[in-house]
Amino acid sequence: MLDDALDKTQRAWDLDRKSYAAASNLGFLYFETGSLQKAVNNWSDAYKLKSSEPDVVAGLALGLFDSNQPQKAIEYFVEAKRMEKDIDNPETLRTRHHWSRKAVEHMMALVQAASKAKPSGDATN
């Protein structure tokens, strides 16, 4: 089932390289399969196309966090939170953004890391 979704979404992306939604959906699908580099690459493509979409920015943050790039992940997370204040709410991620349980669980680890991090405006970063 996941392979079928990945195949169809990849075809949609191949047909329309201006579709931020296709790129972002590929990011989530690759995340589910554990292909983090492909996930991050697709979320980066989606971000280039529509950096004003909080779901895209949060997805990129998630991918970077799981790829052991916590500082960059936190920066993108803060950006997403500025756009949508409740992007850190598991229920919002599940219902409004249709994130998987795995994505929500991993995002909560990022939320926790971000809460412990220094503010991004701190010159000692």
C-alpha positions as CSV (number, residue, x, y, z in Angstrom):
1,M,0.0,0.0,0.0
2,L,2.8,2.4,0.9
3,D,4.7,1.4,-2.2
4,D,1.7,2.1,-4.3
5,A,1.2,5.6,-2.7
6,L,4.9,6.3,-3.2
7,D,4.8,5.3,-6.9
8,K,1.7,7.4,-7.6
9,T,2.9,10.4,-5.8
10,Q,6.3,10.1,-7.5
11,R,4.5,10.1,-10.9
12,A,2.5,13.2,-9.9
13,W,5.8,14.9,-8.9
14,D,7.4,13.9,-12.2
15,L,4.5,15.3,-14.1
16,D,4.4,18.6,-12.2
17,R,7.6,19.8,-10.6
18,K,5.8,22.9,-9.5
19,S,3.5,21.0,-7.1
20,Y,4.7,21.7,-3.6
21,A,2.0,19.3,-2.4
22,A,3.4,16.4,-4.4
23,A,6.9,17.1,-3.1
24,S,5.8,17.4,0.5
25,N,3.7,14.3,0.2
26,L,6.8,12.4,-1.1
27,G,8.7,13.7,1.9
28,F,6.1,12.2,4.3
29,L,6.0,8.9,2.4
30,Y,9.8,8.6,2.3
31,F,9.8,9.5,6.0
32,E,7.5,6.6,6.7
33,T,9.8,4.2,4.8
34,G,12.8,5.4,6.7
35,S,14.4,7.0,3.6
36,L,15.3,10.2,5.5
37,Q,17.6,11.7,2.9
38,K,14.9,11.3,0.2
39,A,12.4,12.7,2.6
40,V,14.5,15.8,3.4
41,N,15.3,16.3,-0.3
42,N,11.6,16.3,-1.2
43,W,10.7,18.6,1.7
44,S,13.4,20.9,0.6
45,D,11.9,21.0,-2.9
46,A,8.5,21.7,-1.4
47,Y,10.0,24.5,0.7
48,K,11.6,26.1,-2.3
49,L,8.2,26.1,-4.0
50,K,6.1,27.2,-1.0
51,S,8.0,28.3,2.1
52,S,4.8,29.9,3.4
53,E,3.1,26.5,4.0
54,P,3.5,25.5,7.7
55,D,3.0,21.8,7.0
56,V,6.0,21.9,4.5
57,V,8.2,23.8,6.9
58,A,7.3,21.5,9.8
59,G,7.9,18.5,7.6
60,L,11.4,19.8,6.7
61,A,12.1,20.4,10.3
62,L,11.0,16.8,11.1
63,G,13.3,15.4,8.5
64,L,16.3,17.4,9.5
65,F,15.8,16.5,13.2
66,D,15.6,12.8,12.4
67,S,18.7,13.2,10.1
68,N,20.7,14.4,13.1
69,Q,20.6,18.1,12.2
70,P,18.9,19.4,15.3
71,Q,19.9,23.1,15.1
72,K,18.6,23.5,11.6
73,A,15.5,21.5,12.5
74,I,14.8,23.8,15.4
75,E,15.2,26.9,13.2
76,Y,12.6,25.5,10.7
77,F,10.3,24.4,13.5
78,V,10.4,27.9,15.0
79,E,9.6,29.3,11.5
80,A,6.6,26.9,11.2
81,K,5.4,27.8,14.6
82,R,5.4,31.5,13.7
83,M,3.1,30.6,10.8
84,E,0.8,28.3,12.7
85,K,1.0,28.6,16.5
86,D,-0.4,25.1,17.2
87,I,1.8,23.2,14.7
88,D,3.3,21.6,17.9
89,N,0.0,20.2,18.9
90,P,-0.3,16.4,18.2
91,E,-4.1,16.6,17.6
92,T,-3.5,19.5,15.1
93,L,-0.9,17.5,13.2
94,R,-3.1,14.4,13.1
95,T,-6.4,16.1,12.2
96,R,-5.6,19.3,10.3
97,H,-2.4,18.1,8.6
98,H,-3.1,14.3,8.5
99,W,0.3,13.3,9.8
100,S,0.9,9.7,10.7
101,R,1.4,8.5,14.2
102,K,5.1,8.0,13.5
103,A,5.5,11.6,12.2
104,V,3.6,13.0,15.2
105,E,5.7,11.0,17.7
106,H,8.9,12.1,16.1
107,M,7.7,15.7,15.9
108,M,7.0,15.7,19.7
109,A,10.7,14.8,20.2
110,L,11.6,17.9,18.1
111,V,9.1,20.0,20.1
112,Q,10.8,18.9,23.3
113,A,14.3,19.6,21.9
114,A,13.2,23.1,20.7
115,S,11.7,23.9,24.1
116,K,15.2,23.2,25.7
117,A,17.2,25.1,23.1
118,K,18.4,28.7,23.4
119,P,16.3,31.3,21.7
120,S,17.3,31.7,18.1
121,G,18.1,35.4,18.6
122,D,20.7,34.6,21.2
123,A,24.2,35.8,20.0
124,T,25.9,32.9,21.8
125,N,24.4,30.3,19.5
